[in-house]
Amino acid sequence: MSYALASEPIVQRTAEQVTFSYRHRLGADQAEVTVEWSSDLMVWNSGLLDLIGRMPDGFGLEIATWQLPLESRGFVRLRVVVVP
């Protein structure tokens, strides 16, 4: 995980939205990072989430922010897979 990510992910909630952000290392080309959502910790899905922004921070990192479902309760995780 430390190869692909620069810090712990952050979940933020406002009245309008819930977002999930993480800092990804731009040079970590062999790491595939996927954000997944679950309502029960058994079934995980990446299709319910919307990428709302990617912003380079000028230090070789990129901040990716995803919008989570506002009306439901659930869990979010990062899945990091090393690709050849």
Buried (B, 14 or more C-beta within 10 A) or exposed (E): EEEBBBEEBEEEEEEEEBBBBBBBBEEBEEBEBEBBBBBEEEEBEEEBBEEEEEEEEEEEBBBBBBBBBEEEEBEBEBEBEEEE
